[in-house]
Each structure stands twice: as structure tokens, then as C-alpha cells.
């Protein structure tokens, strides 16, 4: 299962909350997903995700329908550009 979450630091504590109903992306705007900010949380993953792997994820948009993206699994300490799938 996936959920879109927002993270916010309050009093030195990071709190996450589910964005019920999804996220609002303005026309010609963008939503940046990143650790410590808005992100998609995966739950109930049955096999371990290993750095270097890729998997498809289908996002559902209210106005433009479904879009399937490629998700790259990165190491927790990764930085820099995301490697392209082989």
C-alpha cells in the first residue's frame, strides 16, 4: 500500500501526517518528493528493497489520469543524481 505523507518539524520533533485526498499540484507547478518533506510511504512491502533495484509505480492524478513512473531504490545515505534503470 502507498500513502502520500507530509513531514514537518515541530519543536525539534519531525511529525508525519497522511495527506488524505492526495496532494494539490497547481497548474504548471510541481510537487517535490524528498526525505524529510513530502513523500510517498510504502507499507506492507513483502520482499526487501535493495539499492540499485527499480520498480514501477502508478500514480493517479485527478485531472490527467494515471502515470506510471520508474522508482529507483537508493541506499539510505545516497546523494546526487538517481541512476537510470539498466
N, CA, C and O atoms as a GROMACS GRO file, in nm:
protein
  344
    1UNK      N    1   0.085  -0.117   0.000
    1UNK     CA    2   0.000   0.000   0.000
    1UNK      C    3   0.090   0.124   0.000
    1UNK      O    4   0.200   0.122   0.055
    2UNK      N    5   0.042   0.228  -0.061
    2UNK     CA    6   0.116   0.354  -0.061
    2UNK      C    7   0.029   0.464  -0.001
    2UNK      O    8  -0.093   0.462  -0.013
    3UNK      N    9   0.096   0.559   0.062
    3UNK     CA   10   0.029   0.677   0.116
    3UNK      C   11   0.119   0.797   0.088
    3UNK      O   12   0.241   0.785   0.094
    4UNK      N   13   0.059   0.910   0.058
    4UNK     CA   14   0.138   1.031   0.043
    4UNK      C   15   0.136   1.104   0.177
    4UNK      O   16   0.029   1.128   0.234
    5UNK      N   17   0.254   1.138   0.225
    5UNK     CA   18   0.271   1.199   0.356
    5UNK      C   19   0.342   1.333   0.343
    5UNK      O   20   0.414   1.359   0.247
    6UNK      N   21   0.318   1.416   0.442
    6UNK     CA   22   0.390   1.542   0.456
    6UNK      C   23   0.464   1.535   0.589
    6UNK      O   24   0.409   1.487   0.688
    7UNK      N   25   0.587   1.582   0.592
    7UNK     CA   26   0.665   1.586   0.716
    7UNK      C   27   0.688   1.730   0.755
    7UNK      O   28   0.709   1.818   0.671
    8UNK      N   29   0.683   1.754   0.885
    8UNK     CA   30   0.703   1.888   0.936
    8UNK      C   31   0.774   1.878   1.071
    8UNK      O   32   0.739   1.792   1.152
    9UNK      N   33   0.871   1.965   1.095
    9UNK     CA   34   0.941   1.966   1.223
    9UNK      C   35   0.871   2.065   1.315
    9UNK      O   36   0.855   2.182   1.283
   10UNK      N   37   0.830   2.014   1.433
   10UNK     CA   38   0.761   2.096   1.532
   10UNK      C   39   0.831   2.076   1.666
   10UNK      O   40   0.831   1.966   1.720
   11UNK      N   41   0.889   2.181   1.719
   11UNK     CA   42   0.956   2.172   1.849
   11UNK      C   43   1.072   2.073   1.847
   11UNK      O   44   1.098   2.006   1.947
   12UNK      N   45   1.141   2.063   1.735
   12UNK     CA   46   1.254   1.972   1.725
   12UNK      C   47   1.217   1.828   1.696
   12UNK      O   48   1.304   1.741   1.689
   13UNK      N   49   1.088   1.801   1.680
   13UNK     CA   50   1.040   1.666   1.652
   13UNK      C   51   0.978   1.663   1.513
   13UNK      O   52   0.894   1.747   1.480
   14UNK      N   53   1.020   1.565   1.431
   14UNK     CA   54   0.962   1.551   1.297
   14UNK      C   55   0.833   1.472   1.308
   14UNK      O   56   0.829   1.364   1.366
   15UNK      N   57   0.727   1.529   1.253
   15UNK     CA   58   0.596   1.464   1.254
   15UNK      C   59   0.551   1.444   1.110
   15UNK      O   60   0.564   1.532   1.025
   16UNK      N   61   0.497   1.324   1.085
   16UNK     CA   62   0.442   1.294   0.952
   16UNK      C   63   0.291   1.287   0.963
   16UNK      O   64   0.235   1.246   1.065
   17UNK      N   65   0.226   1.329   0.854
   17UNK     CA   66   0.080   1.312   0.850
   17UNK      C   67   0.042   1.273   0.708
   17UNK      O   68   0.100   1.321   0.611
   18UNK      N   69  -0.056   1.186   0.700
   18UNK     CA   70  -0.104   1.144   0.569
   18UNK      C   71  -0.180   1.260   0.505
   18UNK      O   72  -0.256   1.330   0.571
   19UNK      N   73  -0.158   1.280   0.377
   19UNK     CA   74  -0.226   1.385   0.302
   19UNK      C   75  -0.353   1.322   0.243
   19UNK      O   76  -0.358   1.287   0.125
   20UNK      N   77  -0.456   1.308   0.329
   20UNK     CA   78  -0.581   1.246   0.286
   20UNK      C   79  -0.637   1.317   0.165
   20UNK      O   80  -0.646   1.440   0.163
   21UNK      N   81  -0.673   1.242   0.064
   21UNK     CA   82  -0.725   1.302  -0.058
   21UNK      C   83  -0.617   1.340  -0.156
   21UNK      O   84  -0.647   1.390  -0.264
   22UNK      N   85  -0.490   1.318  -0.120
   22UNK     CA   86  -0.380   1.346  -0.211
   22UNK      C   87  -0.320   1.484  -0.192
   22UNK      O   88  -0.355   1.556  -0.098
   23UNK      N   89  -0.231   1.519  -0.281
   23UNK     CA   90  -0.162   1.648  -0.276
   23UNK      C   91  -0.215   1.737  -0.387
   23UNK      O   92  -0.255   1.689  -0.493
   24UNK      N   93  -0.215   1.865  -0.362
   24UNK     CA   94  -0.257   1.962  -0.462
   24UNK      C   95  -0.133   2.009  -0.538
   24UNK      O   96  -0.037   2.058  -0.479
   25UNK      N   97  -0.138   1.994  -0.670
   25UNK     CA   98  -0.028   2.042  -0.756
   25UNK      C   99  -0.088   2.147  -0.847
   25UNK      O  100  -0.174   2.115  -0.930
   26UNK      N  101  -0.046   2.272  -0.834
   26UNK     CA  102  -0.105   2.377  -0.918
   26UNK      C  103  -0.072   2.357  -1.066
   26UNK      O  104   0.029   2.295  -1.099
   27UNK      N  105  -0.157   2.411  -1.154
   27UNK     CA  106  -0.132   2.405  -1.298
   27UNK      C  107   0.007   2.460  -1.325
   27UNK      O  108   0.044   2.564  -1.271
   28UNK      N  109   0.082   2.392  -1.408
   28UNK     CA  110   0.220   2.430  -1.442
   28UNK      C  111   0.311   2.434  -1.319
   28UNK      O  112   0.417   2.496  -1.323
   29UNK      N  113   0.270   2.368  -1.210
   29UNK     CA  114   0.352   2.364  -1.089
   29UNK      C  115   0.415   2.229  -1.073
   29UNK      O  116   0.413   2.146  -1.164
   30UNK      N  117   0.471   2.206  -0.957
   30UNK     CA  118   0.534   2.077  -0.930
   30UNK      C  119   0.520   2.043  -0.782
   30UNK      O  120   0.499   2.131  -0.699
   31UNK      N  121   0.532   1.917  -0.753
   31UNK     CA  122   0.536   1.867  -0.616
   31UNK      C  123   0.668   1.794  -0.603
   31UNK      O  124   0.691   1.695  -0.673
   32UNK      N  125   0.754   1.840  -0.515
   32UNK     CA  126   0.885   1.778  -0.495
   32UNK      C  127   0.871   1.678  -0.381
   32UNK      O  128   0.832   1.713  -0.270
   33UNK      N  129   0.903   1.553  -0.410
   33UNK     CA  130   0.900   1.447  -0.310
   33UNK      C  131   1.043   1.421  -0.265
   33UNK      O  132   1.132   1.401  -0.348
   34UNK      N  133   1.066   1.421  -0.132
   34UNK     CA  134   1.201   1.400  -0.081
   34UNK      C  135   1.196   1.357   0.065
   34UNK      O  136   1.098   1.384   0.134
   35UNK      N  137   1.300   1.290   0.112
   35UNK     CA  138   1.305   1.254   0.254
   35UNK      C  139   1.297   1.380   0.340
   35UNK      O  140   1.359   1.482   0.309
   36UNK      N  141   1.222   1.372   0.447
   36UNK     CA  142   1.209   1.486   0.537
   36UNK      C  143   1.107   1.588   0.491
   36UNK      O  144   1.086   1.688   0.559
   37UNK      N  145   1.044   1.564   0.378
   37UNK     CA  146   0.942   1.655   0.324
   37UNK      C  147   0.824   1.572   0.277
   37UNK      O  148   0.792   1.469   0.336
   38UNK      N  149   0.759   1.618   0.173
   38UNK     CA  150   0.650   1.539   0.115
   38UNK      C  151   0.710   1.412   0.055
   38UNK      O  152   0.814   1.418  -0.012
   39UNK      N  153   0.646   1.298   0.079
   39UNK     CA  154   0.699   1.172   0.031
   39UNK      C  155   0.589   1.068   0.017
   39UNK      O  156   0.480   1.083   0.073
   40UNK      N  157   0.618   0.964  -0.057
   40UNK     CA  158   0.526   0.850  -0.070
   40UNK      C  159   0.580   0.741   0.021
   40UNK      O  160   0.695   0.699   0.009
   41UNK      N  161   0.495   0.694   0.113
   41UNK     CA  162   0.535   0.590   0.206
   41UNK      C  163   0.480   0.456   0.157
   41UNK      O  164   0.361   0.445   0.125
   42UNK      N  165   0.567   0.357   0.151
   42UNK     CA  166   0.527   0.221   0.115
   42UNK      C  167   0.510   0.142   0.243
   42UNK      O  168   0.596   0.147   0.332
   43UNK      N  169   0.399   0.068   0.254
   43UNK     CA  170   0.378  -0.019   0.370
   43UNK      C  171   0.342  -0.158   0.319
   43UNK      O  172   0.291  -0.174   0.209
   44UNK      N  173   0.370  -0.256   0.401
   44UNK     CA  174   0.336  -0.393   0.364
   44UNK      C  175   0.424  -0.450   0.255
   44UNK      O  176   0.382  -0.541   0.182
   45UNK      N  177   0.545  -0.399   0.242
   45UNK     CA  178   0.638  -0.450   0.139
   45UNK      C  179   0.677  -0.592   0.179
   45UNK      O  180   0.724  -0.615   0.291
   46UNK      N  181   0.658  -0.686   0.088
   46UNK     CA  182   0.679  -0.828   0.122
   46UNK      C  183   0.821  -0.877   0.102
   46UNK      O  184   0.861  -0.976   0.163
   47UNK      N  185   0.897  -0.810   0.016
   47UNK     CA  186   1.038  -0.850  -0.004
   47UNK      C  187   1.125  -0.728   0.019
   47UNK      O  188   1.082  -0.615  -0.007
   48UNK      N  189   1.246  -0.748   0.067
   48UNK     CA  190   1.334  -0.633   0.092
   48UNK      C  191   1.364  -0.556  -0.037
   48UNK      O  192   1.383  -0.615  -0.143
   49UNK      N  193   1.369  -0.423  -0.025
   49UNK     CA  194   1.409  -0.338  -0.137
   49UNK      C  195   1.560  -0.319  -0.127
   49UNK      O  196   1.611  -0.279  -0.023
   50UNK      N  197   1.630  -0.348  -0.236
   50UNK     CA  198   1.775  -0.341  -0.236
   50UNK      C  199   1.823  -0.225  -0.324
   50UNK      O  200   1.772  -0.206  -0.434
   51UNK      N  201   1.921  -0.149  -0.276
   51UNK     CA  202   1.975  -0.041  -0.358
   51UNK      C  203   2.015  -0.092  -0.497
   51UNK      O  204   2.073  -0.199  -0.511
   52UNK      N  205   1.982  -0.013  -0.597
   52UNK     CA  206   2.011  -0.049  -0.736
   52UNK      C  207   1.892  -0.109  -0.808
   52UNK      O  208   1.889  -0.113  -0.931
   53UNK      N  209   1.793  -0.156  -0.733
   53UNK     CA  210   1.673  -0.212  -0.795
   53UNK      C  211   1.581  -0.100  -0.841
   53UNK      O  212   1.592   0.014  -0.796
   54UNK      N  213   1.491  -0.133  -0.932
   54UNK     CA  214   1.390  -0.041  -0.981
   54UNK      C  215   1.257  -0.114  -0.982
   54UNK      O  216   1.253  -0.237  -0.997
   55UNK      N  217   1.148  -0.040  -0.967
   55UNK     CA  218   1.015  -0.100  -0.981
   55UNK      C  219   0.919   0.008  -1.032
   55UNK      O  220   0.941   0.127  -1.010
   56UNK      N  221   0.812  -0.035  -1.100
   56UNK     CA  222   0.715   0.062  -1.150
   56UNK      C  223   0.616   0.100  -1.040
   56UNK      O  224   0.583   0.019  -0.953
   57UNK      N  225   0.569   0.224  -1.044
   57UNK     CA  226   0.464   0.272  -0.954
   57UNK      C  227   0.368   0.355  -1.038
   57UNK      O  228   0.410   0.442  -1.114
   58UNK      N  229   0.240   0.328  -1.022
   58UNK     CA  230   0.140   0.404  -1.097
   58UNK      C  231   0.080   0.509  -1.006
   58UNK      O  232   0.025   0.478  -0.900
   59UNK      N  233   0.090   0.635  -1.048
   59UNK     CA  234   0.033   0.748  -0.975
   59UNK      C  235  -0.101   0.783  -1.039
   59UNK      O  236  -0.115   0.776  -1.161
   60UNK      N  237  -0.197   0.821  -0.959
   60UNK     CA  238  -0.330   0.855  -1.007
   60UNK      C  239  -0.353   1.005  -0.989
   60UNK      O  240  -0.350   1.056  -0.877
   61UNK      N  241  -0.375   1.076  -1.099
   61UNK     CA  242  -0.399   1.220  -1.097
   61UNK      C  243  -0.545   1.247  -1.130
   61UNK      O  244  -0.601   1.187  -1.223
   62UNK      N  245  -0.606   1.336  -1.055
   62UNK     CA  246  -0.747   1.367  -1.071
   62UNK      C  247  -0.779   1.418  -1.212
   62UNK      O  248  -0.879   1.377  -1.271
   63UNK      N  249  -0.694   1.506  -1.265
   63UNK     CA  250  -0.724   1.568  -1.395
   63UNK      C  251  -0.659   1.497  -1.514
   63UNK      O  252  -0.717   1.494  -1.622
   64UNK      N  253  -0.541   1.442  -1.495
   64UNK     CA  254  -0.469   1.385  -1.609
   64UNK      C  255  -0.462   1.233  -1.610
   64UNK      O  256  -0.395   1.175  -1.695
   65UNK      N  257  -0.529   1.167  -1.516
   65UNK     CA  258  -0.534   1.021  -1.516
   65UNK      C  259  -0.412   0.956  -1.453
   65UNK      O  260  -0.348   1.013  -1.364
   66UNK      N  261  -0.382   0.837  -1.501
   66UNK     CA  262  -0.273   0.756  -1.443
   66UNK      C  263  -0.143   0.777  -1.517
   66UNK      O  264  -0.141   0.792  -1.639
   67UNK      N  265  -0.034   0.778  -1.442
   67UNK     CA  266   0.101   0.785  -1.498
   67UNK      C  267   0.187   0.683  -1.424
   67UNK      O  268   0.192   0.683  -1.301
   68UNK      N  269   0.255   0.597  -1.499
   68UNK     CA  270   0.344   0.501  -1.438
   68UNK      C  271   0.486   0.557  -1.443
   68UNK      O  272   0.534   0.601  -1.547
   69UNK      N  273   0.551   0.554  -1.327
   69UNK     CA  274   0.688   0.605  -1.316
   69UNK      C  275   0.781   0.491  -1.276
   69UNK      O  276   0.736   0.387  -1.227
   70UNK      N  277   0.910   0.510  -1.297
   70UNK     CA  278   1.012   0.416  -1.255
   70UNK      C  279   1.067   0.465  -1.121
   70UNK      O  280   1.110   0.580  -1.110
   71UNK      N  281   1.066   0.379  -1.020
   71UNK     CA  282   1.118   0.413  -0.889
   71UNK      C  283   1.252   0.344  -0.870
   71UNK      O  284   1.262   0.221  -0.882
   72UNK      N  285   1.354   0.421  -0.841
   72UNK     CA  286   1.488   0.367  -0.814
   72UNK      C  287   1.504   0.351  -0.664
   72UNK      O  288   1.473   0.443  -0.588
   73UNK      N  289   1.553   0.236  -0.620
   73UNK     CA  290   1.581   0.211  -0.478
   73UNK      C  291   1.724   0.257  -0.451
   73UNK      O  292   1.819   0.209  -0.514
   74UNK      N  293   1.739   0.350  -0.358
   74UNK     CA  294   1.869   0.406  -0.323
   74UNK      C  295   1.908   0.365  -0.182
   74UNK      O  296   1.822   0.332  -0.100
   75UNK      N  297   2.037   0.367  -0.154
   75UNK     CA  298   2.087   0.342  -0.019
   75UNK      C  299   2.045   0.458   0.070
   75UNK      O  300   2.029   0.570   0.021
   76UNK      N  301   2.026   0.434   0.200
   76UNK     CA  302   1.983   0.542   0.289
   76UNK      C  303   2.074   0.665   0.287
   76UNK      O  304   2.028   0.777   0.309
   77UNK      N  305   2.203   0.645   0.261
   77UNK     CA  306   2.298   0.757   0.261
   77UNK      C  307   2.327   0.810   0.121
   77UNK      O  308   2.423   0.884   0.102
   78UNK      N  309   2.246   0.773   0.023
   78UNK     CA  310   2.270   0.814  -0.117
   78UNK      C  311   2.250   0.964  -0.134
   78UNK      O  312   2.170   1.027  -0.065
   79UNK      N  313   2.326   1.019  -0.228
   79UNK     CA  314   2.309   1.160  -0.266
   79UNK      C  315   2.347   1.171  -0.413
   79UNK      O  316   2.411   1.082  -0.469
   80UNK      N  317   2.307   1.280  -0.473
   80UNK     CA  318   2.340   1.300  -0.613
   80UNK      C  319   2.230   1.249  -0.704
   80UNK      O  320   2.122   1.215  -0.658
   81UNK      N  321   2.257   1.243  -0.835
   81UNK     CA  322   2.154   1.205  -0.930
   81UNK      C  323   2.113   1.058  -0.916
   81UNK      O  324   2.193   0.973  -0.877
   82UNK      N  325   1.987   1.030  -0.948
   82UNK     CA  326   1.935   0.894  -0.943
   82UNK      C  327   1.984   0.818  -1.066
   82UNK      O  328   1.971   0.869  -1.178
   83UNK      N  329   2.040   0.698  -1.048
   83UNK     CA  330   2.087   0.623  -1.163
   83UNK      C  331   1.971   0.576  -1.250
   83UNK      O  332   1.864   0.544  -1.200
   84UNK      N  333   1.993   0.572  -1.380
   84UNK     CA  334   1.892   0.526  -1.476
   84UNK      C  335   1.882   0.374  -1.470
   84UNK      O  336   1.982   0.307  -1.442
   85UNK      N  337   1.762   0.317  -1.497
   85UNK     CA  338   1.749   0.171  -1.498
   85UNK      C  339   1.830   0.110  -1.613
   85UNK      O  340   1.848   0.174  -1.717
   86UNK      N  341   1.876  -0.011  -1.594
   86UNK     CA  342   1.952  -0.080  -1.699
   86UNK      C  343   1.860  -0.150  -1.795
   86UNK      O  344   1.906  -0.213  -1.890
   0.00000   0.00000   0.00000
